[in-house]
């Protein structure tokens, strides 16, 4: 008799399973009679092996430990609070600007510098090793989008090369987070087309692998940004050249002139790119140009006094475009990874959603919203 096999029977019997009890009985019989049917013994052994493999007893403790760690990690994440978390009104949530001795354009003092302070404060709140989910909750990506067009309005106050380099460092962080956030978009859209909202195991496995890769890429980008890039960018953006005049009324007039010029360029871009393209890439470029214009309008509302109705109309259109874009992001990933059936379904949904967006865009272009915005910034 194989002693190792007998030990396995005893283990099975100790768990109190039917297979274990049956095998334990076989062992007792073999000890008392010393007559063992080897075929029966092997069959029982195979049953026990299969039982343990299916039940996965050996991993119970490990999985329990993993769940405990995951729960602990989730609880820790929930404990972190970010002062911009949950807000959609970035500028309404910024800290009061610090008065500086040197002459400044009003919008730089009231909007840009507080936004830069908020970015630095948020990074401090996030710490050295935040999860991408925590960075998303911190709203730093929305913050960067909010102040980007404002900073660009005052690009002439900086060395052009230094300014481009600084904004590129800041944008790289937002882009890295965006790529990670796309994973949740993929999962959300997939659940809509899967029976009972359950993503097939083979697809989920690929998504999890993709998530790990993007999380690693994000951590590398964040580490570099926190360690070096942020300080370099802030040092440049917080130290613009002094305006030619220090007189308040001239500073205000020049401030409005610079904002107006930038808004005009953003309006030109929206019209040049267009909002009627079916090509997915150009369709997305149209949305991005409109969103950037909207961000600039939100930042300069107190300067130009835009119509609330026009702002809402534009916000709604950006959101409709975004719903279509989410489906295209999911389609691209599915197609790239060879999940052709799901990709085909997602493409059909994208085309339907894009059609709706284009219909809304047609109404928007006829509504005169862009013309009214242009009149506001030129008056």
C-alpha positions as CSV (number, residue, x, y, z in Angstrom):
1,X,0.0,0.0,0.0
2,X,1.1,3.5,-0.8
3,X,1.6,5.3,2.6
4,X,1.4,8.8,1.0
5,X,-2.0,7.9,-0.4
6,X,-3.2,6.8,3.1
7,X,-2.1,10.1,4.5
8,X,-4.3,11.9,1.9
9,X,-7.3,9.8,3.0
10,X,-6.8,10.8,6.6
11,X,-6.6,14.5,5.6
12,X,-9.8,14.1,3.6
13,X,-11.5,12.3,6.6
14,X,-10.5,15.1,8.9
15,X,-12.4,17.7,6.7
16,X,-15.6,15.6,7.3
17,X,-16.5,15.5,3.6
18,X,-18.4,12.6,2.0
19,X,-15.4,11.9,-0.2
20,X,-13.1,12.0,2.9
21,X,-15.4,9.8,5.0
22,X,-15.6,7.2,2.2
23,X,-11.9,7.2,1.7
24,X,-11.3,7.0,5.5
25,X,-13.5,4.0,5.5
26,X,-11.5,2.4,2.7
27,X,-8.3,3.0,4.7
28,X,-9.7,1.4,7.8
29,X,-10.8,-1.6,5.8
30,X,-7.4,-1.9,4.2
31,X,-5.6,-1.8,7.6
32,X,-7.9,-4.4,9.1
33,X,-8.0,-6.9,6.2
34,X,-4.8,-5.9,4.3
35,X,-6.9,-6.7,1.2
36,X,-7.0,-3.6,-1.0
37,X,-8.6,-3.3,-4.4
38,X,-6.0,-1.0,-6.1
39,X,-8.5,0.2,-8.8
40,X,-11.0,1.2,-6.2
41,X,-8.2,2.9,-4.2
42,X,-7.0,4.9,-7.2
43,X,-10.5,5.9,-8.0
44,X,-11.1,7.2,-4.5
45,X,-7.8,9.0,-4.6
46,X,-8.7,10.7,-7.9
47,X,-12.1,11.7,-6.4
48,X,-10.3,13.3,-3.4
49,X,-7.8,15.1,-5.6
50,X,-10.6,16.5,-7.7
51,X,-12.6,17.4,-4.6
52,X,-9.7,19.4,-3.2
53,X,-9.0,21.0,-6.6
54,X,-12.6,22.1,-7.0
55,X,-12.9,23.2,-3.4
56,X,-9.5,24.9,-3.5
57,X,-9.1,24.5,0.3
58,X,-5.4,25.2,0.0
59,X,-6.2,28.8,-1.1
60,X,-8.9,29.6,1.4
61,X,-6.6,31.2,3.9
62,X,-4.7,33.0,1.1
63,X,-7.9,34.4,-0.5
64,X,-9.2,35.4,3.0
65,X,-6.0,37.2,3.6
66,X,-6.3,38.9,0.2
67,X,-9.9,40.0,0.9
68,X,-8.8,41.4,4.2
69,X,-6.0,43.4,2.5
70,X,-8.4,44.6,-0.2
71,X,-11.0,45.7,2.4
72,X,-8.2,47.4,4.4
73,X,-7.0,49.2,1.3
74,X,-10.6,50.3,0.5
75,X,-11.1,51.6,4.0
76,X,-7.8,53.4,3.9
77,X,-8.8,54.9,0.5
78,X,-12.2,56.1,1.9
79,X,-10.4,57.8,4.8
80,X,-8.5,60.1,2.4
81,X,-10.4,63.3,1.8
82,X,-9.6,65.8,-0.9
83,X,-10.8,69.4,-0.8
84,X,-11.8,69.3,-4.5
85,X,-13.5,65.9,-4.3
86,X,-17.0,65.8,-5.8
87,X,-17.0,69.4,-7.0
88,X,-18.0,70.4,-10.5
89,X,-17.4,74.1,-9.9
90,X,-13.6,74.1,-9.6
91,X,-13.2,77.9,-9.4
92,X,-15.9,78.2,-6.8
93,X,-13.9,75.8,-4.6
94,X,-10.5,77.3,-4.9
95,X,-8.7,78.9,-1.9
96,X,-8.6,82.7,-1.6
97,X,-5.8,84.2,-3.7
98,X,-2.8,85.5,-1.9
99,X,-2.1,89.2,-2.5
100,X,1.2,89.6,-4.3
101,X,3.3,92.8,-4.2
102,X,4.2,92.9,-7.9
103,X,1.6,94.0,-10.5
104,X,-0.4,91.2,-12.0
105,X,-3.2,90.6,-14.4
106,X,-6.4,90.1,-12.3
107,X,-7.3,86.7,-13.8
108,X,-3.8,85.4,-13.0
109,X,-4.1,86.5,-9.4
110,X,-7.8,85.4,-8.9
111,X,-7.8,82.2,-11.0
112,X,-4.5,80.9,-12.3
113,X,-2.4,81.1,-9.1
114,X,-5.1,79.7,-6.8
115,X,-5.5,76.8,-9.3
116,X,-1.8,76.1,-9.2
117,X,-1.9,76.3,-5.4
118,X,-4.8,73.8,-5.5
119,X,-2.9,71.4,-7.6
120,X,0.1,71.5,-5.2
121,X,-2.2,71.0,-2.2
122,X,-4.0,68.1,-3.9
123,X,-0.7,66.4,-4.6
124,X,0.2,66.8,-1.0
125,X,-3.1,65.3,0.1
126,X,-2.5,62.3,-2.3
127,X,0.9,61.6,-0.8
128,X,3.7,59.4,-2.3
129,X,1.8,56.3,-3.4
130,X,-1.9,57.1,-4.2
131,X,-4.0,54.7,-6.2
132,X,-5.3,55.9,-9.6
133,X,-8.8,55.8,-8.0
134,X,-7.7,58.2,-5.3
135,X,-6.2,60.6,-7.9
136,X,-9.5,60.4,-9.8
137,X,-11.5,61.3,-6.7
138,X,-9.1,64.2,-5.9
139,X,-10.4,65.9,-9.1
140,X,-6.9,67.0,-10.1
141,X,-7.6,66.1,-13.8
142,X,-10.7,68.3,-13.8
143,X,-8.6,71.0,-12.1
144,X,-5.9,70.8,-14.8
145,X,-8.5,71.1,-17.6
146,X,-10.0,74.1,-15.8
147,X,-6.8,76.2,-15.6
148,X,-5.2,75.1,-18.9
149,X,-7.0,77.6,-21.1
150,X,-6.5,80.3,-18.5
151,X,-2.8,79.7,-18.4
152,X,-2.6,79.7,-22.2
153,X,-4.3,83.1,-22.4
154,X,-1.3,84.5,-20.6
155,X,1.4,82.5,-22.5
156,X,2.9,85.8,-23.6
157,X,3.9,86.5,-20.0
158,X,6.4,83.6,-20.0
159,X,9.3,82.4,-22.0
160,X,7.5,80.4,-24.8
161,X,9.7,77.3,-24.5
162,X,9.5,77.2,-20.7
163,X,5.8,77.6,-20.8
164,X,5.2,74.8,-23.3
165,X,7.5,72.5,-21.3
166,X,5.7,73.3,-18.0
167,X,2.2,72.7,-19.4
168,X,3.4,69.5,-21.1
169,X,4.6,68.1,-17.7
170,X,1.2,69.0,-16.2
171,X,-0.8,67.5,-19.1
172,X,1.2,64.3,-19.0
173,X,-0.2,63.6,-15.5
174,X,-3.8,64.2,-16.6
175,X,-3.3,62.1,-19.7
176,X,-1.8,59.2,-17.7
177,X,-4.8,59.3,-15.4
178,X,-7.2,59.5,-18.3
179,X,-5.8,56.3,-19.8
180,X,-6.3,54.5,-16.5
181,X,-9.8,55.9,-16.1
182,X,-10.7,54.6,-19.6
183,X,-10.6,51.1,-18.0
184,X,-13.7,51.8,-15.9
185,X,-15.3,53.2,-19.0
186,X,-14.6,49.9,-20.9
187,X,-16.1,47.9,-18.0
188,X,-19.1,50.1,-17.7
189,X,-19.9,49.9,-21.4
190,X,-19.3,46.2,-21.5
191,X,-21.7,45.4,-18.7
192,X,-24.4,47.1,-20.7
193,X,-24.1,44.5,-23.5
194,X,-23.4,41.4,-21.4
195,X,-26.2,39.1,-20.0
196,X,-27.0,40.1,-16.4
197,X,-24.2,42.7,-16.6
198,X,-21.5,40.0,-16.2
199,X,-18.4,40.4,-18.2
200,X,-17.1,37.0,-19.6
201,X,-14.1,35.7,-17.6
202,X,-11.7,35.8,-20.6
203,X,-12.5,39.4,-21.2
204,X,-12.3,40.4,-17.5
205,X,-8.9,38.7,-17.3
206,X,-7.6,40.8,-20.1
207,X,-9.1,43.9,-18.6
208,X,-7.5,43.2,-15.3
209,X,-4.1,42.7,-17.0
210,X,-4.6,46.0,-18.9
211,X,-5.5,47.8,-15.6
212,X,-2.3,46.6,-13.9
213,X,-0.3,47.8,-16.8
214,X,-1.9,51.3,-16.9
215,X,-1.7,51.5,-13.1
216,X,2.0,50.9,-13.3
217,X,2.4,53.5,-16.0
218,X,0.5,56.0,-14.0
219,X,2.5,55.4,-10.8
220,X,5.7,56.0,-12.8
221,X,4.3,59.3,-14.2
222,X,3.0,60.4,-10.9
223,X,6.2,59.7,-9.1
224,X,8.2,61.7,-11.6
225,X,5.7,64.5,-11.5
226,X,5.6,64.7,-7.7
227,X,9.4,64.4,-7.3
228,X,10.5,66.8,-10.0
229,X,8.1,68.0,-12.7
230,X,5.6,69.8,-10.5
231,X,8.1,72.0,-8.7
232,X,9.7,72.9,-12.0
233,X,6.4,73.7,-13.7
234,X,5.1,75.7,-10.7
235,X,8.3,77.7,-10.4
236,X,7.8,78.9,-14.0
237,X,4.1,79.5,-14.0
238,X,4.2,81.3,-10.7
239,X,6.7,83.8,-11.9
240,X,5.5,85.5,-15.1
241,X,7.1,88.6,-16.5
242,X,5.7,91.8,-15.1
243,X,3.1,93.7,-17.2
244,X,4.2,96.8,-19.0
245,X,1.9,98.9,-16.8
246,X,1.2,98.6,-13.1
247,X,-1.9,100.8,-13.2
248,X,-5.0,98.8,-12.2
249,X,-7.3,100.0,-15.0
250,X,-4.7,99.3,-17.6
251,X,-4.1,95.8,-16.1
252,X,-7.8,95.1,-16.2
253,X,-8.1,96.2,-19.8
254,X,-5.1,94.2,-20.9
255,X,-6.4,91.2,-18.9
256,X,-9.7,91.3,-20.8
257,X,-7.9,91.8,-24.1
258,X,-5.8,88.7,-23.5
259,X,-8.7,86.6,-22.4
260,X,-10.8,87.8,-25.3
261,X,-8.1,86.9,-27.8
262,X,-7.7,83.4,-26.4
263,X,-11.5,82.9,-26.4
264,X,-11.6,84.0,-30.0
265,X,-9.0,81.4,-30.9
266,X,-10.9,78.7,-29.1
267,X,-14.0,79.6,-30.9
268,X,-12.1,79.5,-34.2
269,X,-10.9,76.1,-33.4
270,X,-14.4,74.7,-32.7
271,X,-15.6,76.1,-36.0
272,X,-12.5,74.9,-38.0
273,X,-12.6,71.4,-36.5
274,X,-16.4,71.2,-36.8
275,X,-19.0,69.3,-34.9
276,X,-20.5,67.3,-37.8
277,X,-17.8,64.6,-38.5
278,X,-18.6,60.9,-38.5
279,X,-14.9,59.9,-38.5
280,X,-14.3,58.8,-34.8
281,X,-11.0,60.7,-34.5
282,X,-12.3,64.0,-35.9
283,X,-15.6,63.5,-34.0
284,X,-13.5,63.3,-30.8
285,X,-11.4,66.3,-31.7
286,X,-14.6,68.3,-32.1
287,X,-15.7,67.4,-28.6
288,X,-12.3,68.3,-27.2
289,X,-12.3,71.7,-28.8
290,X,-15.8,72.4,-27.5
291,X,-14.9,71.2,-24.0
292,X,-11.9,73.4,-23.9
293,X,-14.0,76.4,-25.0
294,X,-16.5,75.5,-22.2
295,X,-13.7,75.3,-19.6
296,X,-12.5,78.7,-20.6
297,X,-16.0,80.1,-20.4
298,X,-16.5,78.7,-16.9
299,X,-13.2,80.3,-15.9
300,X,-14.0,83.7,-17.3
301,X,-17.7,84.0,-16.7
302,X,-17.2,86.9,-14.2
303,X,-15.3,88.8,-16.9
304,X,-17.6,88.3,-19.9
305,X,-21.0,87.4,-18.3
306,X,-22.0,84.5,-20.5
307,X,-25.7,83.4,-20.7
308,X,-26.4,80.5,-18.3
309,X,-28.6,79.0,-21.0
310,X,-25.7,79.0,-23.5
311,X,-23.4,77.5,-21.0
312,X,-25.9,74.7,-20.2
313,X,-26.6,74.1,-23.9
314,X,-22.9,73.6,-24.5
315,X,-22.4,71.5,-21.4
316,X,-25.2,69.2,-22.5
317,X,-23.7,68.8,-26.0
318,X,-20.3,68.0,-24.5
319,X,-21.9,65.3,-22.4
320,X,-23.8,63.8,-25.3
321,X,-20.5,63.6,-27.3
322,X,-18.9,62.0,-24.2
323,X,-21.4,59.3,-24.1
324,X,-20.7,58.3,-27.7
325,X,-16.9,58.6,-27.1
326,X,-17.1,56.1,-24.1
327,X,-18.6,53.5,-26.5
328,X,-15.8,54.1,-29.0
329,X,-13.2,53.7,-26.3
330,X,-14.7,50.3,-25.4
331,X,-15.0,49.3,-29.1
332,X,-11.3,50.1,-29.7
333,X,-10.2,48.1,-26.8
334,X,-12.4,45.1,-27.7
335,X,-11.3,45.2,-31.3
336,X,-7.6,45.5,-30.5
337,X,-7.8,42.5,-28.1
338,X,-9.6,40.3,-30.6
339,X,-13.1,40.2,-29.0
340,X,-14.7,40.7,-32.3
341,X,-18.3,39.8,-31.5
342,X,-18.5,42.2,-28.5
343,X,-16.6,44.8,-30.6
344,X,-19.2,44.6,-33.4
345,X,-22.0,45.1,-30.9
346,X,-20.2,48.1,-29.3
347,X,-19.6,49.7,-32.7
348,X,-23.3,49.5,-33.5
349,X,-24.1,51.3,-30.2
350,X,-21.4,53.9,-30.9
351,X,-22.9,54.6,-34.3
352,X,-26.3,55.1,-32.7
353,X,-24.9,57.3,-30.0
354,X,-22.8,59.3,-32.4
355,X,-25.9,59.9,-34.6
356,X,-27.7,61.3,-31.6
357,X,-24.8,63.6,-30.8
358,X,-24.5,64.8,-34.4
359,X,-28.3,65.6,-34.4
360,X,-27.8,67.6,-31.2
361,X,-24.7,69.3,-32.7
362,X,-26.8,70.4,-35.7
363,X,-29.3,72.0,-33.4
364,X,-26.5,73.6,-31.4
365,X,-24.9,75.2,-34.5
366,X,-28.3,76.7,-35.5
367,X,-29.0,78.0,-32.0
368,X,-26.6,80.9,-32.3
369,X,-24.7,80.0,-29.1
370,X,-21.2,80.4,-30.6
371,X,-22.2,83.7,-32.2
372,X,-23.4,85.0,-28.8
373,X,-20.3,83.9,-27.1
374,X,-18.1,85.6,-29.7
375,X,-20.1,88.8,-29.3
376,X,-19.7,88.6,-25.5
377,X,-15.9,88.4,-25.7
378,X,-15.5,91.0,-28.4
379,X,-17.8,93.7,-26.8
